[in-house]
Amino acid sequence: MAELTMIQAINLALHQEMEQDNSVIVLGEDVGVDGGVFRVTDGLIEKFGKERVMDTPLAESAICGVAIGMAVKGLRPVCEIQFSGFSYMCMHQVENHAVRLRGRSGGRFHVPMVLRAPYGGGVRALEHHSESKEAYYAHTPGLKMVIPSRPRNARALLVSAIRDPDPVIFYEPKAVYRAFREEVPDEEEAFPLGKSEVVQEGKDLTIISYGAMMRPTLEAAAKLQESDGVEAEVIDLLTISPLDDEAVNQSVQKTGRAVIVHEAHRSFGPGAEVVARLVEKSFLYLQAPIARVTGFDVTIPLFQRENDYLPNVHRILRAARKTLEFVA
Amino acid sequence: MPREEIDIPYRLDYLSILNEKGEVDEELEPEMEQELLIKLYRSMLLNRRFDERLLSLQRQGRIGTFAPIKGQEASQLGAVATLEESDWLFPSFREMAAENWRGKSLESVLLTYGGYNEGSVIPEGLNNLPVAIPVGTQILHAVGVAYAIKYRGEKNIAMVFFGDGGTSEGDFHEALNFAGVFQTPTIFVCQNNHWAISIPRSQQTHSKTLAQKALAYGIPGVQVDGNDILAVYVAVKEAVERARSGGGPSMIECVTYRMSMHTTADDPKRYRKDEELEEWSKRDPLDRLQKYLMAKGLLSEEEIDSLEEEVKKEIKETVAAYEEKQKELGDPLLMFDHVFEELPPHLKEQREELSRELAEKEEEEQNNG
């Protein structure tokens, strides 16, 4: 057991998976000699060589398209896209081929690839370096969309993503990368994809979030307990798609009230899907309208204003209280 | 501080062996087994006649939209004839003859154009990728498979087809660049058929040739008469042998012509002149190979007639088998197969939803009937 940052935890997952399976290949821009711009792939090239840790030309579509070919031929490529804002050049390869080759070939081929990318705001970055557009991918059939929130689950989910027989988009909350350390077991650990986690149990209200927004969400939940005596149940989705709606519905059927928190834009965002699943399956349990605390439907502003774009503890508290106070 | 010419070692050849009159350059003529030549001729004929049959089936409404290959048989077959069975093929959407040569059935072509997903199913053991429709996107996959081949120390190669239009796509550039950097055993076969729907080759690029684009990536390129199956075979074989022995990727531009429409949803009369088609008809690859084989005494009038009969029969049987097969492919629930290895809960629910709807529909029909 070691106290690791999320970067170190992801690095551990890559080291261990590459050690035990020589079909795992890491490719991307600056992932080799430089160890990645965030140092996530640090030390891999020294250990596994440049055939397995490929410093590629600066071409995102190629990284993704070549990885599809590798996966078809039995490798397990793990692509790094330096920032999720540059992943859209991969979109046609993901949408047209990665998710379709299994079906198109009638099961003859499948594409066990992972596309890792840091996402989200809060690190005072340049334009295109702070987006949270997981909905693009979550909307795509045949694709899994995973977003960890802490070092330990980042490691254990990446292990599962690499071993998954289908393509996985793995968004890493860069605001969490070095924000804190957590104990991560040395021995192998894999969390199942498609399963959320009840991080905190409660009976009065369910707050659903994921990724970097788990921190303000948990802080808000603690404040609700302290100052309002409210017991909030907090769910960390971990996998955005396929959505663990069973757990979400189970919780809301208990609490009757729900708030969803994400930094992605509100309209057609992941929260909209959560609301739909709740309305479809738990309509009669709901005691108040479901609230969404999200990024606004504007391009995320540069860093002087990004904190006013991003959900924060204050906004979550306000939404939670409004939901709790609602009387039909 | 001089200003001087940069020495770039590069040579770009144009290769033609068998001209449109059926005359052969004996110095360049390859030694090909009679059996292979006849097999190639038969395959060209089969695909030509099948293409014609597809057009009539489409006009009768018995299949949907399709992309005819007429005129491009030599470019395709001359290239794939150089492959080993265990090599890999990455077709775009106009490579029916290439796919068929490699073992993809004509019945599967009918299934695809007839609107059944089963048409693109790849049987175990066949290293063809399914058809890729978004232009140029498949080029990268051939680099990835080739990289994996090299990584595993295997001796196979990956051959990818694309058109003149495809060379304008970013993925073309990214793929050749990547292949050059990592020296993957990838063979890039460009069928320059002069038209990308209504856009002529001259409007895709200001470059004199498409083959010269390989120069920019530091890989060998060659332009060949794409309606000359001997030239295609020779040029591609050189590239394949080089790749197989560790010499890296190559690009071959086959100069050919799309004698038919882009797809059956298109009318070429809107954008190109009949005279152009007439000119190219004189360079028909099928006639040319026929003349060559007859001149060499490898094929007689009688044998041609009997091959015509043979492919006619094969096509008739294929269409009949397709129409029979349609009867067992009605189940709409098959759309949920192969989305993921394991169906997640929401898809199980949606499958159940459709299943219920279908049962209700059936019940309703029975009651009405």
Interface residues (C-beta under 8 A of the other chain):
Chain A: I25 E51 R52 M54 T56 P57 A59 S61 A62 C64 G65 V66 A67 I68 G69 M70 A71 V72 K73 G74 L75 P77 H92 Q93 N96 H97 L101 R102 G103 R104 S105 G106 G107 R108 F109 H110 P141 G142 K144 P165 D166 G194 P242 L243 D245 E246
Chain B: W88 N117 E118 S120 V121 I122 P123 E124 L126 L129 P130 A132 I133 P134 T137 Q138 I139 L140 H141 A142 V143 G144 V145 A146 Y147 A148 I149 Y151 R152 A158 G170 D171 E174 A175 N177 F178 V181 F182 D337 H338 V339 F340 E341 P344 P345 H346 L347
